[in-house]
Structure formats: C-alpha cells, structure tokens
Amino acid sequence: MDIEGVGPGDSRYDTLRAGFNLAVTHEPALIVEARSADDVAAAVAAATGERRPVGVMNTGHGPSVPADGAVLIRTGGLSGVQVDPGRRVARVEAGACWRDVIAAAAPYGLAPLNGSSPDVGVAGYTLGGGVGLLGRRFGFAADHVHWMDVVTADGRLQRVDADTDPDLFWALRGAGANFGVVTAMEIALFPVATLYGGELCFGPEHSDDVLQAYLAWACTAPETMASSLLLLRYPDDPAVPERLRGQHVTHLRLADSGDDAEAGRTLVDELRAAGPRLVDTVRPMPYADVGTIHHDPTGTPVAAFDRNVLLRDLGGDAAAVITKLAGPDADAPFLVELRAWGGALARQPAVPNAVGGRDAAFSLLAIAGPPAEDRAARDRLLAAMEPWSTGGSYLNFSGVEHATTLAARHYRPDDLTRLRALKDRYDPGRTFSVTFPLDAAGG
Ligand SMILES: Cc1cc2nc3c(=O)[nH]c(=O)nc-3n(C[C@H](O)[C@H](O)[C@H](O)COP(=O)(O)OP(=O)(O)OC[C@H]3O[C@@H](n4cnc5c(N)ncnc54)[C@H](O)[C@@H]3O)c2cc1C
C-alpha cells in the first residue's frame, strides 16, 4: 500500500493492534498512526484504493468486529483539546480521552458530558450516543456536538454540521463509526464545577433491601442526580481491600450536580438508610474528580464480553429476578450495572440525531469474562429481563458477540431505515465496516 504504517511481522504490530478490551483479536493489513487529519484522509484513500475496510481505534474500549484485512487507523497521536470558556465549547481531536477534556475545562468551572471512565475516548463515546453523569440533566453527549470534521469514504475531509449536511450530521451522532473517521469536533461544555458524589457499598445481607430501595428512589430522583447500581462479587485476592474481599457487594454510584449540596445530601441519606455501608465516599467534590465515582478499571487490558438491554420502569418482581440471577446467592460469574436513564436522555435534542433508546428508564449492562459458562449465566439474566425490555439495546454498552445483528435494537425502526439509506449514499462500498453494521445481514 502506498502509505506508511505498521504491518504483520513488524515488532510493534501486536502492541498497536491491541486495545483495552481484548475480546477481539484484530488482524489488520496495515496500522496507520495518524498525527493529523491529512494522515487520516491519506489512510482512508489508500484503503479505498485497495478496496480494504477502514477501522479506527483510539483506546480500544469499544471493539465490535475484527479489523481483519483492514487499514486500522490509530488516533492516539491526534489528541489536542482547546477550550473556549467564553463560548463554553471545546474543540476535541480524534485521539483525546475524557480525562483530557475534563482537565482542560475544570479551571473555567466547566464540565463536558463525559461518562463513567475518564479513559474512554471522546469520539468513540460521542459517536455512539454517550450516557454520562450529567446525562439526565443535559442529554446524550451526541446531543451537544456543534460540528464534526470527518473523512468520508471518498477520502474527503469536510466539516459537517446541521447546515452543511443535515443528513450526515444526523447519522454521525448515534451511528458515526459507520459513516467516516472523525478527526475533530466541537462539543458544548456546561457550568458544573462541583458534584455531591461518590459511592455507597453494602454487604450481601443487605443486597435485596438496597436494590428495592434504589429502584423506588431512582424513579423519583431529580434530573440533577445520576445514579447506578453495580452487583459484583470480589475475588478472594489480597489485592482487594479486606472489607470487600471475597464478598458479593452492592455498589451505588451517585453524582448530584445540583447547586444545593445539602439537597444532594438529603437525597443520598435516603439510600444510606438502606443498611450499614462497607464504604461511603459520597462527598462534595470538584467535577474534575468525577472519575473516582465509578473508579472503572484502567490500565491493564481485559477480555470483557458486554451485553445490555434497555428497560422500562422496573416494577413487579424485577428486583427479585435480578437478585435471583445476579445477587449474593446466585454466585454470578459476571458483573451487572443497572443505570438510571430518563430526564434529558428521554427528550429529543434541539438538532435531532440518530441516537436510540430515549424510551429507556434504565440500562442493564452485564459483563462476563471469556468462559462460556460465565457468558451463559449472564445471558440467563438478560433473557429473564425481557418482560421489562423496551426492545432496545445501547450501542456503547454492546459487546462483540452479537455485533452483526444488533442494529435493529440500537435504533428506532424509522431511523434504522433512514440510516441504511444514508449508508448506501455515503459509504456504498462499505469502507467503514469495522463497527456495528447497519445492514440486516451484518454488512
Ligand atoms: C470502563 C468503561 C466505561 C464506560 N463508560 C461509559 C459510559 O459511562 N457511558 C457510555 O455511553 N459509554 C461508556 N462506555 C462505552 C464506551 O463509550 C464505548 O466503548 C466507546 O465506543 C469507546 O470509545 P473509545 O474510542 O474509547 O474506544 P475504541 O475501541 O478505540 O473505539 C470504539 C469504536 O468507536 C469508533 N471510533 C473511535 N474513534 C473514532 C473516530 N475518531 N471516528 C470514527 N469512529 C471512531 C470505532 O468504530 C471504534 O471501533 C464505557 C466503556 C468502558 C470500557
């Protein structure tokens, strides 16, 4: 190929083709380390010239299908972030992570619509929707993008916004990886300098009470409150703090962005009353510490098999089903996160986009390791939640196993029809196929 890159046999090939999530092994024909938008355009042009697919990897947190035979563009070398505090916006390049934007915005008392992990890439997260700790208050990250610089399948670098190309701009925000490589974008920032946030952890004997209390509480919590519940059995490992070691623990992760910290404290006190806490880190904090709330794993790559289902209000015996299949007595070899949606996530943004799932009250994300029996146990829980399912599934929480058949669950039916027509228009050769495909049969 008439372009510089790292191919099989090169000593850096294995390092560069692996990202954070090792659930997929990519075997690209060439890996291009982009340092500019022009590098990206050249890589796309070279790939299309040889009829090869194009894949993009920033952190590797969100794999879908293998990038076999593809030109894989690594974006980590293109990671600038510039904040304009007067306009409350940030210009963010393709390889930036939320950590970079949070740090750049904080000195101005501003916050982006990041998710739970500061190590996730801004572009990948935003192109898939982006449900973060300010989401119930302001909406999906994709709802607050002003423009994107994109290399499309024809190799052209263009600025796309609601005026220049409304169709492409609509599709990029929700199904972006199917339509091009974003080299930079402008996103809105919000005046949030502090949170009342942190984590409450409860032991196995209180798991059921906490789950019941949380479900009732989450239905009435204000839109300033972000919350999720995590069920997890810790390994009996000296690296785990003694009070958690070997235990099944129910975590509540909470972040109130309202101006009145006392009101936040009162709300959290209702949950504190659910039982004695093994850990209680909920406190006033600078927004810049938002990553400590979920303290998602960082650094060491893992093979994680994610699946999710979007849920309506969890009445009836929903709590009992979750407890049976993922509670302390289930010995579930997977972790479960139930996250409250609603609020601004349920509303259409000022400039509509392709993001689905606005009818969900909760997402349920279940993550298993490689063993087949662990994944089967995870799937039993997901199947048992079908009575509460909206029929939807959230793209950013979707894993590799059913990647080629998920499109119908990621989008509203009319939107999927429109996305497929736009895919035919903007990417007829299916250059951007290293992602969750929109085509019925898997692209
Ligand atoms: C620990 C953890 C916490 C998370 N928390 C949240 C959360 O709170 N909320 C939420 O909504 N999601 C969350 N996610 C999911 C995350 O948003 C997705 O996995 C997202 O796709 C990751 O983007 P990335 O760039 O970091 O990963 P990558 O694997 O590098 O990229 C993911 C996909 O995005 C596409 N992509 C990336 N960059 C570009 C680009 N510049 N142009 C075009 N396509 C691109 C590619 O198709 C790529 O395959 C979390 C994931 C993990 C592992």
The ligand as an SDF file (V2000), in Angstrom:
LIG
                    3D

 53 58  0  0  0  0  0  0  0  0999 V2000
  -14.6640    1.1410   31.5430 C   0  0  0  0  0  0  0  0  0  0  0  0
  -15.6810    1.6540   30.5460 C   0  0  0  0  0  0  0  0  0  0  0  0
  -16.5790    2.6350   30.9250 C   0  0  0  0  0  0  0  0  0  0  0  0
  -17.5250    3.1230   30.0140 C   0  0  0  0  0  0  0  0  0  0  0  0
  -18.4360    4.0560   30.4260 N   0  0  0  0  0  0  0  0  0  0  0  0
  -19.3640    4.5110   29.5510 C   0  0  0  0  0  0  0  0  0  0  0  0
  -20.3440    5.4570   29.9560 C   0  0  0  0  0  0  0  0  0  0  0  0
  -20.3860    5.8780   31.1090 O   0  0  0  0  0  0  0  0  0  0  0  0
  -21.2470    5.8740   29.0400 N   0  0  0  0  0  0  0  0  0  0  0  0
  -21.2250    5.4470   27.7340 C   0  0  0  0  0  0  0  0  0  0  0  0
  -22.0500    5.8990   26.9300 O   0  0  0  0  0  0  0  0  0  0  0  0
  -20.3130    4.5400   27.3320 N   0  0  0  0  0  0  0  0  0  0  0  0
  -19.3970    4.0600   28.2060 C   0  0  0  0  0  0  0  0  0  0  0  0
  -18.5010    3.1190   27.8060 N   0  0  0  0  0  0  0  0  0  0  0  0
  -18.5530    2.6280   26.4300 C   0  0  0  0  0  0  0  0  0  0  0  0
  -17.6980    3.4980   25.5040 C   0  0  0  0  0  0  0  0  0  0  0  0
  -18.2980    4.7540   25.3480 O   0  0  0  0  0  0  0  0  0  0  0  0
  -17.5830    2.8250   24.1400 C   0  0  0  0  0  0  0  0  0  0  0  0
  -16.9530    1.5780   24.3020 O   0  0  0  0  0  0  0  0  0  0  0  0
  -16.8440    3.6910   23.1410 C   0  0  0  0  0  0  0  0  0  0  0  0
  -17.0350    3.1700   21.8440 O   0  0  0  0  0  0  0  0  0  0  0  0
  -15.3680    3.7250   23.4390 C   0  0  0  0  0  0  0  0  0  0  0  0
  -14.7220    4.6000   22.5790 O   0  0  0  0  0  0  0  0  0  0  0  0
  -13.1230    4.5680   22.5200 P   0  0  0  0  0  0  0  0  0  0  0  0
  -12.7040    5.4940   21.4480 O   0  0  0  0  0  0  0  0  0  0  0  0
  -12.5870    4.7450   23.8800 O   0  0  0  0  0  0  0  0  0  0  0  0
  -12.8300    3.0590   22.1080 O   0  0  0  0  0  0  0  0  0  0  0  0
  -12.3400    2.4370   20.7270 P   0  0  0  0  0  0  0  0  0  0  0  0
  -12.4770    0.9570   20.8860 O   0  0  0  0  0  0  0  0  0  0  0  0
  -10.9950    2.9480   20.3980 O   0  0  0  0  0  0  0  0  0  0  0  0
  -13.3990    2.9440   19.6990 O   0  0  0  0  0  0  0  0  0  0  0  0
  -14.6970    2.4120   19.7430 C   0  0  0  0  0  0  0  0  0  0  0  0
  -15.3000    2.4670   18.3670 C   0  0  0  0  0  0  0  0  0  0  0  0
  -15.6200    3.8330   18.1040 O   0  0  0  0  0  0  0  0  0  0  0  0
  -15.2880    4.1580   16.7630 C   0  0  0  0  0  0  0  0  0  0  0  0
  -14.3930    5.3060   16.7540 N   0  0  0  0  0  0  0  0  0  0  0  0
  -13.4810    5.6900   17.6840 C   0  0  0  0  0  0  0  0  0  0  0  0
  -12.9080    6.8410   17.3190 N   0  0  0  0  0  0  0  0  0  0  0  0
  -13.4590    7.1760   16.1400 C   0  0  0  0  0  0  0  0  0  0  0  0
  -13.2820    8.2860   15.2460 C   0  0  0  0  0  0  0  0  0  0  0  0
  -12.4130    9.2630   15.5060 N   0  0  0  0  0  0  0  0  0  0  0  0
  -14.0240    8.3250   14.1220 N   0  0  0  0  0  0  0  0  0  0  0  0
  -14.9080    7.3450   13.8300 C   0  0  0  0  0  0  0  0  0  0  0  0
  -15.1180    6.2790   14.6350 N   0  0  0  0  0  0  0  0  0  0  0  0
  -14.3980    6.2140   15.7740 C   0  0  0  0  0  0  0  0  0  0  0  0
  -14.6690    2.9610   16.1100 C   0  0  0  0  0  0  0  0  0  0  0  0
  -15.6250    2.2550   15.3510 O   0  0  0  0  0  0  0  0  0  0  0  0
  -14.3060    2.0510   17.2640 C   0  0  0  0  0  0  0  0  0  0  0  0
  -14.4100    0.7200   16.9150 O   0  0  0  0  0  0  0  0  0  0  0  0
  -17.5560    2.6140   28.6910 C   0  0  0  0  0  0  0  0  0  0  0  0
  -16.6580    1.6200   28.3130 C   0  0  0  0  0  0  0  0  0  0  0  0
  -15.7340    1.1220   29.2280 C   0  0  0  0  0  0  0  0  0  0  0  0
  -14.8140    0.0220   28.8060 C   0  0  0  0  0  0  0  0  0  0  0  0
  1  2  1  0
  2  3  1  0
  2 52  2  0
  3  4  2  0
  4  5  1  0
  4 50  1  0
  5  6  2  0
  6  7  1  0
  6 13  1  0
  7  8  2  0
  7  9  1  0
  9 10  1  0
 10 11  2  0
 10 12  1  0
 12 13  2  0
 13 14  1  0
 14 15  1  0
 14 50  1  0
 15 16  1  0
 16 17  1  0
 16 18  1  0
 18 19  1  0
 18 20  1  0
 20 21  1  0
 20 22  1  0
 22 23  1  0
 23 24  1  0
 24 25  2  0
 24 26  1  0
 24 27  1  0
 27 28  1  0
 28 29  2  0
 28 30  1  0
 28 31  1  0
 31 32  1  0
 32 33  1  0
 33 34  1  0
 33 48  1  0
 34 35  1  0
 35 36  1  0
 35 46  1  0
 36 37  1  0
 36 45  1  0
 37 38  2  0
 38 39  1  0
 39 40  1  0
 39 45  2  0
 40 41  1  0
 40 42  2  0
 42 43  1  0
 43 44  2  0
 44 45  1  0
 46 47  1  0
 46 48  1  0
 48 49  1  0
 50 51  2  0
 51 52  1  0
 52 53  1  0
M  END
$$$$
